[in-house]
Amino acid sequence: MKPLAFVIFQLLVLGWAAFAHIRRDPSPLYKVAWAGALGGVIGLDVWYFANYAYPGGFSL
């Protein structure tokens, strides 16, 4: 469960940072950059879960 806890913490921190920064600078380019960064992190997390953390499958 440690990998899952780490990913949840990571996404909470990144989501909070994105929300705080986007509120200050609402430019469209900045929003797209944050969305791309968060999408990349989520994609890497899914890849990590599927290939390394839970290679046999993931279930709660």
C-alpha positions, 0 to 999 in steps of 0.5 A: 500500500505504500506506493498507493499512499505515495501517489495519493499524497503526490496528486494531492500536493500537485493538485493543491499547487495547481489550484493555488497557482491557476487562481493567481494567473488565469492565463490559458497557456498557464492552465494548459501547462498545468493540465499537461504536467498533471496529466503526465504525472498521472500517466507515469503513476498509472504506468508505474502501478501497472509495471512495477508496483502491482505487476500482477494487477491492482485491487483494493 
